[in-house]
């Protein structure tokens, strides 16, 4: 419609008569293949994870009993770390889920909450203080926009016990 009006105005300005024009096809935008399933409702474009990429928790070990505060060391293989907002191929940044499941919609940025910690400066470890009791920890790698990769690069969930 805008193109037709522009052509008509240009034709009038030149003293010619405007003729009906067929609208130009819409420009193709980077389209992501259709993603189905409950984990991708209202999804943003997802960054592809390279084959073999994996994230893991170096320490503490699954089943460990720890006195707090304690350090969690992040491991990553097959990719590199870059700060949030920096778009570089095969890089991402860490998110630590504490006593939380993966969000239902993995096509949206991971929210920053008390249970989902963002490490957008490219950090590869953190010190936590958790109340005494059993807790779960899981790492998820996010792209420059905090959106999990496709397929999701997430560590196995570990369980730890914090003592007073």
Secondary structure as UniProt FT lines:
FT   HELIX           2..13
FT   TURN            14..15
FT   HELIX           38..40
FT   TURN            41..42
FT   TURN            51..52
FT   STRAND          54..59
FT   TURN            62..63
FT   STRAND          65..67
FT   STRAND          70..77
FT   STRAND          80..81
FT   TURN            84..85
FT   TURN            89..90
FT   STRAND          91..98
FT   TURN            106..107
FT   STRAND          116..119
FT   TURN            120..121
FT   STRAND          125..128
FT   STRAND          133..142
FT   TURN            144..145
FT   STRAND          147..148
FT   STRAND          158..163
//
